[in-house]
Amino acid sequence: MPPITLHPQYIVDAANQKHSVILPLAEFEALMEDLGDLAAVAERREEPAISHDQLLAELKKDGLL
């Protein structure tokens, strides 16, 4: 998946200091999806890894492939 290209617009105060950002909804949703993916990876980082072949065998055994 290619990286997200952002097109932010900023809300600034009288001194031109940035205080808020506006993103197109599709870009915001893509960022939130990526954040959810990262959270899932972080939650599962302690789980043991299995090989691709082992995963396929388990899926076939469970009738999912």
Stockholm file with secondary structure:
# STOCKHOLM 1.0

chainA/1-65         MPPITLHPQYIVDAANQKHSVILPLAEFEALMEDLGDLAAVAERREEPAISHDQLLAELKKDGLL
#=GR chainA/1-65 SS CCCCCCCCEEEECTTCCEEEEECCHHHHHHHHHHHHHHHHHHHTTTSCCCCHHHHHHHHHHTTCC
#=GC SS_cons        CCCCCCCCEEEECTTCCEEEEECCHHHHHHHHHHHHHHHHHHHTTTSCCCCHHHHHHHHHHTTCC
//
